[in-house]
């Protein structure tokens, strides 16, 4: 038994959640915070003795912070319903808990999308997902909430597999919603639209995604994802400009 808590926020994840739960079945505690699943998500979670809580959706940051608060162990691991802990990472976590120098693991993500695994030469995203509970805090409760660690963080050797198999239609729809939220957050922080950003954010993000992150190794799929990433960045700036225009109109 691994003496740590796993926490996940979910909704309608019957396609993936069993894979995730199997990968952490030997953790001492599994916390599931559901925001209204209508499929078999909760039925599957019950098979793994997960502690299930309902919490109406209030944004990713609020949901994660609530799930995090329910964990009872010193060490915690945050997962999404469509993720899976690799055996190598699990062994690394067991070793990591026995040391006292570091308080968090910055974990590499290996992506699956558009029907297959991303080429291993594509640079992987990393996120702090395993950490000492007393050292972690969610400071930004908005879109794409990230935990902040008061302590030292080490890069992981093992990976989390992310089965991001959403069709392009769904991915673009999600980015459309997120870009609206991010633009509103920028406006509330007093950030103003910039012609330079409107002109250059798309090519800069495309260059970063396609060349610096080496998405070109993934062929046509890498090109498509780089364009989607660039368009998402552009939409945030365009919508910020629209908000300021409407404000001036009032």
C-alpha positions in Angstrom: 0.0 0.0 0.0 1.3 3.5 -1.0 0.7 5.8 2.0 -0.5 8.8 -0.1 -3.8 10.4 -1.3 -4.9 10.6 -4.9 -7.5 13.3 -5.8 -9.3 13.9 -9.1 -12.1 16.1 -10.3 -14.3 14.4 -12.9 -17.4 14.5 -15.0 -18.6 11.9 -17.5 -15.2 10.1 -17.6 -16.5 6.5 -18.1 -14.3 6.0 -21.1 -11.0 6.6 -19.2 -11.5 6.6 -15.5 -11.1 2.8 -14.9 -7.6 3.0 -16.5 -6.7 5.9 -14.2 -8.1 4.1 -11.1 -6.3 0.9 -11.9 -3.0 2.7 -12.0 -3.4 4.0 -8.5 -5.4 1.2 -6.9 -2.7 0.6 -4.4 -2.7 4.1 -3.0 -4.1 4.4 0.5 -6.8 6.9 -0.4 -8.6 7.9 -3.6 -10.7 11.1 -3.6 -13.1 11.7 -6.5 -14.9 15.0 -6.7 -17.7 14.8 -9.3 -19.6 17.7 -10.8 -22.6 15.9 -12.1 -21.7 12.8 -14.1 -24.6 11.2 -16.0 -22.7 8.1 -17.3 -21.1 5.2 -15.5 -18.2 7.3 -14.0 -19.3 7.0 -10.4 -20.3 3.3 -10.7 -16.8 2.6 -11.9 -15.2 4.7 -9.1 -17.2 2.7 -6.5 -15.5 -0.5 -7.6 -12.2 0.9 -6.5 -13.4 2.0 -3.1 -13.0 5.7 -4.0 -14.3 8.3 -1.6 -16.9 10.1 -3.9 -18.0 13.7 -3.2 -20.3 15.9 -5.3 -19.4 19.5 -5.9 -21.2 21.7 -8.4 -18.8 23.0 -11.1 -17.3 26.4 -10.0 -14.2 26.4 -12.2 -11.2 24.1 -12.3 -9.3 25.9 -9.6 -12.2 25.8 -7.1 -12.8 22.2 -7.8 -9.2 21.1 -7.4 -8.8 23.1 -4.3 -11.9 21.5 -2.8 -10.6 17.9 -3.7 -7.2 18.8 -2.3 -8.7 19.8 1.0 -10.3 16.4 1.4 -7.0 14.5 1.3 -5.9 13.1 4.6 -2.4 11.9 3.9 0.9 13.8 4.0 1.7 13.2 0.3 -0.9 13.8 -2.4 -1.1 13.0 -6.2 -3.4 15.0 -8.5 -4.8 13.3 -11.6 -7.4 13.9 -14.2 -9.9 11.2 -15.2 -8.2 10.7 -18.6 -4.7 10.2 -17.2 -2.7 7.1 -16.0 0.4 6.8 -13.8 3.2 4.8 -15.4 4.7 1.9 -13.4 8.1 3.8 -13.5 6.5 6.9 -11.9 4.8 4.8 -9.2 8.1 3.3 -8.2 9.7 6.7 -8.2 6.9 8.1 -6.0 7.5 5.3 -3.5 11.2 6.2 -3.4 10.5 10.0 -3.3 8.4 9.7 -0.2 11.4 8.4 1.7 13.5 11.5 1.2 13.3 14.9 2.9 15.1 17.2 0.5 12.3 17.8 -2.0 8.6 18.6 -1.5 7.3 18.1 -5.0 7.7 16.2 -8.3 7.5 18.0 -11.6 6.1 15.2 -13.7 6.5 14.7 -17.5 3.3 14.1 -19.5 3.2 11.7 -22.5 0.3 12.6 -24.7 -2.0 10.4 -26.8 -4.2 12.2 -29.4 -5.7 11.8 -32.8 -5.6 8.1 -32.6 -2.0 7.5 -31.4 0.9 8.3 -29.1 2.9 11.5 -29.7 6.4 10.9 -31.1 8.8 10.6 -28.2 11.0 13.3 -29.7 8.3 15.9 -29.1 9.2 17.9 -26.0 6.9 16.9 -23.1 4.9 19.3 -20.9 5.5 19.0 -17.2 3.3 19.7 -14.2 3.7 19.5 -10.4 1.3 16.7 -9.5 2.9 14.9 -6.6 3.8 16.9 -3.5 3.7 17.2 0.2 0.3 18.5 1.2 1.6 20.9 3.8 3.9 22.5 1.1 1.2 22.9 -1.6 -1.3 25.6 -2.2 -3.7 26.6 -5.0 -3.2 30.3 -5.4 -4.8 30.8 -8.8 -8.3 29.4 -8.7 -9.1 30.3 -12.3 -8.6 28.4 -15.6 -5.8 25.8 -15.6 -5.2 26.0 -11.9 -1.6 25.1 -10.9 -0.4 24.3 -7.4 2.4 26.4 -5.9 5.0 24.6 -3.8 6.7 26.1 -0.8 9.9 24.0 -1.1 12.2 22.3 -3.5 10.9 20.5 -6.6 12.6 17.8 -8.6 12.0 16.7 -12.2 10.5 13.3 -12.5 11.9 10.3 -14.5 8.6 8.6 -14.8 5.6 9.9 -16.8 1.9 10.4 -16.6 0.1 9.2 -19.7 -2.6 11.6 -20.9 -5.2 10.2 -23.3 -6.3 13.5 -24.9 -8.4 11.9 -27.6 -10.9 14.7 -28.0 -12.0 15.3 -31.6 -10.8 18.6 -33.1 -14.4 20.0 -32.9 -14.5 19.4 -29.1 -10.9 20.7 -28.6 -11.7 23.9 -30.4 -15.0 24.3 -28.5 -13.1 23.9 -25.2 -10.4 26.4 -26.3 -13.2 28.8 -27.3 -14.7 28.7 -23.8 -11.3 28.8 -22.0 -10.1 31.8 -24.1 -13.2 33.7 -23.1 -12.5 33.0 -19.4 -8.8 33.9 -19.8 -9.6 37.2 -21.6 -12.0 38.2 -18.8 -9.4 37.4 -16.2 -6.8 39.6 -18.0 -9.3 42.4 -18.2 -10.1 42.2 -14.5 -6.4 42.4 -13.8 -6.2 45.6 -15.8 -4.3 44.2 -18.8 -4.9 46.1 -22.0 -5.0 44.8 -25.6 -1.9 45.3 -27.8 -1.6 45.6 -31.5 1.8 43.9 -31.3 0.3 40.9 -29.5 -2.6 40.7 -32.0 -0.1 40.7 -34.9 2.6 38.4 -33.5 1.1 36.1 -30.9 -0.1 33.6 -33.5 3.2 33.1 -35.3 5.2 33.2 -32.1 3.1 30.5 -30.4 3.1 28.4 -33.6 6.9 28.7 -33.8 7.2 27.7 -30.1 4.8 24.7 -30.5 6.0 23.4 -33.9 9.7 24.1 -33.7 10.8 24.6 -30.1 8.6 21.9 -28.7 9.5 19.8 -31.8 5.9 19.0 -32.8 7.2 18.7 -36.4 8.4 15.2 -35.4 4.7 14.2 -35.2 4.0 15.0 -38.8 0.6 16.3 -39.9 -0.8 15.8 -36.3 1.9 18.0 -34.9 1.2 20.8 -37.4 -2.5 20.7 -36.6 -1.9 20.9 -32.9 0.6 23.8 -33.3 -2.0 25.7 -35.3 -4.8 25.0 -32.7 -2.4 26.2 -29.9 -1.6 29.4 -31.8 -5.2 30.1 -32.5 -6.1 29.7 -28.8 -3.4 32.2 -27.9 -4.7 34.6 -30.6 -8.3 34.3 -29.4 -7.4 35.3 -25.9 -5.9 38.6 -27.2 -8.7 39.2 -29.6 -11.4 38.7 -26.9 -9.5 41.0 -24.6 -9.6 43.6 -27.3 -13.3 43.0 -27.7 -14.0 43.4 -24.0 -12.2 46.8 -24.0 -14.1 47.9 -27.1 -17.4 47.1 -25.4 -16.3 49.0 -22.3 -15.4 52.1 -24.3 -18.8 51.8 -26.1 -20.5 51.9 -22.7 
